[in-house]
């Protein structure tokens, strides 16, 4: 077994878990938003002013 095999097996298991889930929750914390293209909370175009 190689690292690649282990990774493929884990990705396949994750895909099954997502596909069979009733819901999916994605959380974004500090440091993830602006760099990912999401609006910040306090800036001039921030979430709280929307």
C-alpha positions in Angstrom: 0.0 0.0 0.0 1.3 3.4 -0.9 0.5 6.9 0.3 -1.4 7.4 -3.0 -3.5 4.3 -2.4 -4.3 5.5 1.1 -5.2 9.0 -0.1 -7.5 7.6 -2.9 -9.2 5.3 -0.4 -9.8 8.2 2.0 -11.0 10.5 -0.7 -13.5 7.8 -1.9 -14.7 7.4 1.7 -15.2 11.2 2.0 -17.1 11.3 -1.3 -19.5 8.6 0.0 -20.0 10.4 3.3 -20.8 13.7 1.5 -23.0 12.0 -1.1 -25.1 10.2 1.5 -25.3 13.0 4.0 -28.6 14.7 4.8 -27.0 18.1 5.1 -23.6 19.7 4.7 -22.3 22.4 6.9 -19.3 24.5 5.8 -17.8 26.8 8.4 -15.5 29.7 7.6 -13.5 31.2 10.4 -11.2 34.1 10.9 -8.6 34.4 8.1 -10.6 32.4 5.6 -13.1 34.9 4.3 -11.4 37.8 2.5 -8.6 35.7 1.0 -11.2 33.4 -0.4 -13.2 36.2 -2.0 -15.9 36.5 0.7 -16.9 39.9 2.1 -15.4 40.8 5.4 -17.7 41.8 8.3 -16.5 45.3 9.2 -15.1 46.9 6.1 -16.8 49.5 3.9 -18.5 46.8 1.8 -18.7 44.4 4.8 -21.3 41.8 5.6 -22.8 43.9 8.4 -23.6 46.8 6.0 -25.3 44.5 3.5 
